[in-house]
Amino acid sequence: MCGDNRFIYTFATANAQTGFSAVGSALRSGRRGRAFESPNPDNVDGWQIVSRPLFFTGIKAAKPIEFGCIVIFLQYNVSEMKQQLRYAHLIDTCVIIGDFLIINILMVAIFSLFNDHMADDFQMKSWLVHIVTNLCYALSITIFGVKLSHRIIYAEKIVQNAFWTVVFFFIVFMAFMTILKMQEVSRLLVMVYFMSTLAALVLWRLGFRFALKHYRNLGFNYKNIIIIGAGNNGMAVYDEMLNEDGAGFKVLGFFDDSKKEMPQGTKLLGKVDDAIEFIRQNPIDEVYCTLPDSDEEKIMRLLSFCENNMIRFYIVPVIHRYMKKTLKLDSLGNIPVFALRDEPLRYPLNKFIKRTFDVIFSLCFLILLFPIVFIIVSIGIKLTSPGPIFFTQERTGKKGRSFRCYKFRTMKVNGQADTAQAVKGDPRVTRFGAFLRRTNLDEMPQFFNVLIGNMSVVGPRPHMLKHTIEYSAIIDKYMLRHLAKPGITGWAQVNGYRGETKELSQMEKRVEYDVWYIENWSFFLDLKIIYLTIKNMVKGEKNAY
């Protein structure tokens, strides 16, 4: 925190060839003496001896990380600043203690309730089973971590982390049971235990996360933030902080050299040069710098001051305008390069998981529920308007290829079905068709498209060919949404961007959500979208007409 006068002094040499290694070893050793700083951190020859005290815990580096939908760079020291991590460690420790209580309580419950299904030898070695269980879970939690201390983390990520933790826990546990020749217990019993463990851990962690967000909303465990630069970059960071409820960000204000209109709830605190004095007088935890590269001198001055006062300094590059996910570091020979996006669905395993789920889910629906839905819907359609039960339309699919999309007919037979989008109060829509649209039941025949393979259960919604041609010409990155199979439901739809698009900005937001989904896909995100879709179907949607 600002105002903390504890510093580490270090010895190092200024030799251009040995400077980095000497600085690193000296810093790690914690010896007292003088430290080095460089006006140009990328130039080892520029390191100079300075007599004033500095705070060092390692060699300077820049680390790309994800802050919601914005990529930022944390200028950090190799060893973390322990004082700023105290709450994160406490949160993770509480979660881990809860995890161990759950796995042991469930183990005791299993031994008590299903005692008759266990061999005598296994019961006699129950103490050994407890030890193995705790060791296996300790190994699993060490590998997969907890991550609940992250300020911004979504529910599906928590579920995904718990799932893989328990899967690995199960594999290691069974391996130990085989090695120790303790396989007398029923396999069904083991599955009951691990399924119960998974359910309990998911509920515990989601509950803890909910309680933590509520605790932060009450004004505790928050971080004091200032943003340097009140341009589009700075406003994007501010909006991202406000969008995440319970993240515990308290934005005190902006610093910018030009006067700008501030959003309600924050204020312009002064010019960029006033920031250092403000930090001296206020307990600031993190500084987000959104200045352009042309202000390099101001950025370096702020960076140096924040590091010397143990304040985390984040650089938000302008690249977030054309890139909405964590950078993927690669190399071209000896040159580091960043890939703009990493699509999880490019990888064969993820493709297999998604396609397997699509087939199983669509088959279950078509066999168990669709016959009932079809009978009811077909009667309703025939009684309200003459014409076919199904409506088919050419739509844009993966990689821009067109396909025939199936729907229940919701309009009177007309000549504009393939060109004109449905609007509120559209006279073409029948009364029963309006009900089908409001509840999403008109989309149910698309499970045949999923089974065929030209659609997925979850993905960007397919547009009419006419709209694809129009919007691809005026919306940047519009065609990126076709990198994945279109879906019956999608991330944009469950976030309110569905139906009629009166303004171009609505379609732009839909595209933004679709591209985000492609870049952040996970199996658990698909499950979350399906859950939200069913929830919206039950309560109805105002944009569904």
Disulfide bonds with the S-S distance in Angstrom:
none
